[in-house]
Amino acid sequence: MGLIGGGIFLLIMIISVPALVIGIGLTQFRPWARVAGIVLSALDLLGFPFHTILGIYGLWVLLNRETERLFGIPGTRVA
């Protein structure tokens, strides 16, 4: 039983750590985190129904022009 529980714990950690790192990067407005967040949101679209909703919201927020300005993406101007 301990081996199965340990395996499940390890699997959940492997899946969760990238999302945690991206979330920390997003709170610090790192441009790489925005791109990684877009990729993660696109992958979330595959999980129906809750992940699909989160993926759509993530794409909507991260692809917004105001968000590009917040992350200081070159080529966007601040009005």
Secondary structure as GFF3:
##gff-version 3
##sequence-region A 1 79
A	DSSP	alpha_helix	2	27	.	.	.	ID=ss1
A	DSSP	alpha_helix	31	44	.	.	.	ID=ss2
A	DSSP	alpha_helix	50	62	.	.	.	ID=ss3
A	DSSP	alpha_helix	65	70	.	.	.	ID=ss4
###
